Amino acid sequence: MEYLTPELYVKINEAKDDEVESLYDQWNAAGANARAHLQKVKDKLPPKMQHFFDTLCLHDAEIVSFDVSGGDNGTRTPVAIIGVRQDTKLIWLVYDLYEEPTIPEPVASDVFVDDPHQRQWLYDEIDVLNEPKCRHEIFLNTGEVIELTFFQFDIFIHHSPSQSLQLQAAQSA
């Protein structure tokens, strides 16, 4: 993460009252820089990744699964699938990867959740390394950052049946 870093997140959440305002200014500036960077690289992203950034914000969404298959010492392309629950939607993000994802050792702090079964999406950043090679970094409430270097991306959204019935009722009214 280049802009909304776990280190800055920890500083804000552990700050003394007289430091908070200055740190929030830093956080807001980092967020503005991340958004500006996204606008700069967005046209170079795979079309479905562009659509993802245009239509979804997964802040505080629950991570329900993170699976990687393939790789096999270079004989098969690794694929990562991240399952996310947000409100009444289940969302699957599918990445065709250049390499296995990495999750560096998280910053140690009590501001993060210890239980990996309570993972939530906090913030994410995207970069184009060398078109079509892209990197998506996802910062979780556990302090972990999932780093995915990919060349193709897809997204699938499932609305729960109760949500579908509510939409149908609203449309027929």
VONULO-933692 format. One record per residue (C-alpha): residue in one letter; x, y, z. Coordinates in steps of 0.02 Angstrom, whole numbers, plus 32768, in hexadecimal, padded with zeros to 4 digits. Layout:
AXYZ;...
//
This chain:
M800080008000;E804780A57FCC;Y7FC481208009;L7F4C80DA808D;T7FD0807880EA;P7FB780078181;E803C806E81DC;L7FD9811181C7;Y7F3880B681F7;V7F8B807C8299;K7FCE812A82BE;I7F1F817582AE;N7ECE80EF8319;E7F5280F983A1;A7F6681B7839E;K7F54822A8432;D7ECA82AB8426;D7F41833883F6;E7F8782D28364;V7EE582948317;E7EB9832B82AC;S7F6483318259;L7F6182768238;Y7EB1827F81EF;D7EF08307817A;Q7F7C82908145;W7EFD8203812D;N7E8A827180C5;A7F1C82AB805B;A7F5281F58043;G7EA181C8800E;A7E9D82587F91;N7F4682207F4B;A7F06816C7F3B;R7E6A81A87EDD;A7ED582167E6B;H7F4781827E47;L7EAF81147E1F;Q7E7181967DA1;K7F1E819A7D53;V7F2880DD7D38;K7E7080AE7D25;D7E6E80AD7C66;K7EFD802E7C67;L7EA17FB47CD9;P7E417F1D7C97;P7D8F7F557C6D;K7D3D7EF37CFA;M7DB87F3D7D78;Q7D8A7FEA7D38;H7CD27FBE7D52;F7CFA7F7D7E02;F7D4780247E34;D7CBA80857DE1;T7C2D80277E36;L7C647FD67EDA;C7CAF800C7F7E;L7CD67F757FEB;H7D097FD78088;D7CD67F708121;A7C997EDE80B7;E7CB37E338105;I7D367DC380B6;V7CE27D1880B2;S7D667CBB804D;F7E117CCD8000;D7E497C3D7F93;V7ED97C247F1A;S7EE67B947EA0;G7F5F7B697E16;G80107BA67E15;D805E7AFA7E20;N81107B387E09;G80E77B987D6B;T80897B0F7D0F;R7FDD7B5F7D2B;T7FA57C137D3D;P7F797C387DF3;V7ECA7C797E12;A7E927CD47EAF;I7DDD7CE17EE2;I7DA87D567F6D;G7CF67D437FAE;V7CAB7DDD8000;R7C037DFA8056;Q7BBE7EAA8052;D7B0D7ECC808C;T7AA27E4C802E;K7B237E297FA6;L7BA77DA37F94;I7C327DDF7F22;W7CBC7D747ED7;L7D587DC77E95;V7DBC7D577E20;Y7E717D7F7DF2;D7EDC7D267D70;L7F867D3E7DC0;Y80397D4D7D86;E80727D037E2B;E802D7CC47ECF;P7FE27D507F3B;T804B7D907FCA;I80147DC68077;P80A77E1880D0;E80B17E10818D;P80327E8F81CE;V805F7F258237;A80507EF282EE;S7FCB7F568348;D7F357F3E83B8;V7ECB7FA6833F;F7EBE7F0D82CF;V7E4C7E7782E4;D7EA67DD68316;D7E267D5B82D4;P7E417D33821A;H7D8A7CFB8212;Q7D557DB08230;R7DB47DFB819E;Q7D6D7E998152;W7DA37EFE80BB;L7DE17FA880F2;Y7E357FFC805D;D7E827FCB7FB7;E7EF880137F37;I7F197FE57E82;D7FAD80027E11;V7FDF7FD77D60;L80907F947D66;N80AD7F737CAE;E800E7F637C48;P7FB67EE87C56;K800F7EBE7CFA;C7FAE7F0A7D8C;R7FBA7F027E49;H7F257F0A7EBF;E7F4C7F207F77;I7EC17F047FF5;F7ED97F4180A8;L7E757EDB8127;N7E3F7EFE81DA;T7EB97E778213;G7F497EE781DA;E7F6D7E748148;V7F837EB58098;I7F597E3A800E;E7FC77E5E7F76;L7F887E1A7ED0;T7FEB7E2F7E2F;F7F737E067DA2;F7F4F7E177CE9;Q7E967DEE7CE4;F7E087E117D5B;D7D517DDF7D68;I7CC77E017DE3;F7C267DA57E0C;I7B9D7DEC7E7A;H7B127D847EC7;H7A7E7DDC7F19;S7A297D7C7FA4;P797A7D3C7F7C;S792A7DB47FF9;Q797F7E457FA0;S79437E037EF7;L78907DF57F37;Q78987EA67F7C;L78D57EE67ED3;Q784B7E897E78;A77C57ECD7EEE;A78067F7F7ED9;Q78087F6E7E1B;S77557F2C7E13;A77127FB57E85;
//
